[in-house]
Amino acid sequence: MDWQAFLLTIRLAVLVAAILVLIGLPIAYWITYSRWRWKFLVEAIVALPIVLPPTVLGFYVLVALGPHSPIGRWWEALTGHTLAFTFQGLVIGSLLYSLPFAVQPFAASFAAVDPKLIAASATLGASKLRTFFRVILPLSASGLVTGVALSFAHTMGEFGVVLMVGGNIPGVTRTVSIDIYDQVQASNYASANQTALVLLTISFVVLSAVYALNRRVWTVWPWR
């Protein structure tokens, strides 16, 4: 097993999951509570990576980060290299690809909060920000756990986007999924199976932890 690729993938998944909490919570809050009549367009854009082929998304991200795009030229002037085929480029591509897996559970948990509690908080003089942190967020813990876990697991296993945006550079952009592909191409099925079993185990553990936490910790609180 390529441990360098494994550690890089873990680093990528942790970073993406953490950033998606910061990005996803405001987006999910706006989607849940906004009364803008056209907000379904924003919902469709957020959910687009679920149905869009990864190679299509990866291609457009690659073009957007390339040397001929404004973002690519700005980054090259700042750092001396483009974002394409770098770890930073992988992070950007992974954020876009895993965004709905964080935002949708967040939004669903926000929508499940009793509006009467939010109204009571406002009646007591609490600001929207204070209401969010003291009422909405604690009551949405199950959705937060689900969103973080799904975005982490989804990033761990992604292939098409990371290959298009990052290529296959050992120690820089080569992830576990790409390593499995390389091993299969080389007919090294034993090594591919070993790595695939590690990903399968991680995915199973993450999903099991999500279901266990949602059932025992957040829905039956305090413990009896």
N, C-alpha and C positions, 0 to 999 in steps of 0.2 A: 504493500500500500504506500502511496506517495503521501507521506505525512506533511510535507511542505504544502501540497495542494489542500490537504485537509485543514491545516491550521489557517491557511489563507481564506478558505471557505467559511470557517467559523468566525474569523475576524470580520469578513464581509457581512455575514448574516447578523451578527450582533450589532454592527454599526448601522445597518439598514433598519433593523427592528427599532433601535433607539431613535433614529432620526424620524422614522415613521410615526412614533408616538408624538413627537413635537409637531410634525406636519399634519398628521391624520386627525388629531383631536380637534383643532380649529375647523378643519374641513367638515368633519362629521357633525360638529356642533352647528355649523351654518346650514348644512343639508337638513338636519333635523328640525331646526327652529325657524329657518328662513321662510317667509311667506311670498317670496318672489315667484311669480307665476311661471317663469322660465327656468326654474332651478333644476328641472328634470334634464336639461341639457348638460348641466354640470355633473349630475349624477351619472349620465351616460358616458361622459368623458372619463370620469373616475373609474367606472366599471369596464371601460373599453379593453384594458389589457387582459381581462378574463377571456374574451372571445377573440381577440386579435392574435393571429399567429405570431409566435415569438420572433421569428425571423423578420417579419414586417416591422414590428416595433423596434427590434434591434437595428434594422437598416436605417430607419428614420432618426434614431438616437445617434447612430454613427455619423450620419450626415450632419446632424445638429452640432455634434462635438468636433467635427473635422476641421481642417485648416482653412476651409473656404467659408465657414459660417462665422457670424459675428461673435458667438460664444467662443468658438475655437480660436479665432484670431485674438480675442481679448486674453484668453488663457495663455496662448503662446507668447504674447507680448509680456505677460506677467511672469511666466515661469520658464520660458524658453522651449516648451514642448506643448503639443496639443493634448487634449483630454482623451482622444481616442487611443485605445490600446494601453491604457494606464489603469491603475487600481481606482483612481478617482472617477474615471469614466465608468468602471464597473459599478461603483456605488450609485452613480446617477441613473444608469440603466436599470439597476436592481430596484431603486426607489420607485421608478415609474412602473415597473413590472409588478411589484408587490403592493403598490398603493391600495388597490381595492380590497386586498386581503386584510388590511388594517382598518380602512375607513368604514367598510360595510359593517363589521361587528361593532365598531365604536358607535356608529349611527343607530344601529338596531338597539343597543343597550341604552342609549340616550332616549330613544323614542319610548322605551318601556318604563321610564321613570314617571311616576304619577304626577300629572300636571298640578294637582292640588298642593303637593309639597313645594313645587316651584313657586306657585302663587302665594303660599303661606310665607315662604322665605322673603319674597318681595314685599309682602304686607308688613313684615317685621323690620323693613328698612334695609335689607341686605342688597348689595349691588349685584349685578349679573355675574361679575367675576367671582364674588364671594359665594354666591349661590351655586355656581359651577363647581367650585372646589369643595364646598361644604355639604352640598346636597346631591347634585347630579353625578359627580365623579365617584363618590363612595358607593352610590346605588348602582353604578354601571361597572362595577369591578369585574363581573364575569365577562362582559364584552371586551374590556381592556385586556384581560388575560388571554382571551381567544384571539384578539387581533394581533397582539404581540407574538403569540406562539405561531399563528398561521403565517405571519410575515417572515418570521425567523425560519420556519421549516420550508416555506416556499422559496426563499432565497437560497437555502442550502441545496435545493435540488434543481434550480434553474439551469438551463443549458443553452437554448437558442440565443437569448439576449446577450449572455456573457460571452458567447463565442463570437457573435457579430461585433460587439462593442470592444471586447478586450483581446480577442484572438486567443492564442495559446502560448503565452510567454511564461515559462517556469519561474515560480517565485514572485511573479508580478500579477498575472491575470489567469493563470491556470488553476481552475477550480476542480473540485472532486468529480463533478459530472463530466467535465471535459476529460479528466484522467480516465474515467470509465470508458468513455468513447474511444480514446486512444488505445486502451488495452484491448478492447474488442476488435479494433481495426488491425491490431498486431496479432490477433488470434490468441491472446494471452487471457483465456477465459477464467483461469483460476484467480488471477490477480483482480480481474474485473468483478468476479463474484465476491471476493473478499471485501472490496471497497463498496460494492452495492449493498452487501449485508450490513455494513456499518451505517450507511444512509437509511436503510430500511429500519434498523434498530432505533436510530435517532428519531426518525419520523414517528414510529410507533410510541416511543417513550413520551415525546412531546404531546401527541394527541391524547394519550392516556392521561397525562398529567392535567391537560386542559379539562377533560371530562370529569376527572376526579375532583379537581379544585372547584369547578363550577357546581358540582353536585353536593360536595361536603362542606366547603368553606364558605362560599358566598351566599348560597341559598339557604343554608341552615346555620345562621349566625345569631347569637353566640353558640358555641358548642354546648351540647347538653350531655 
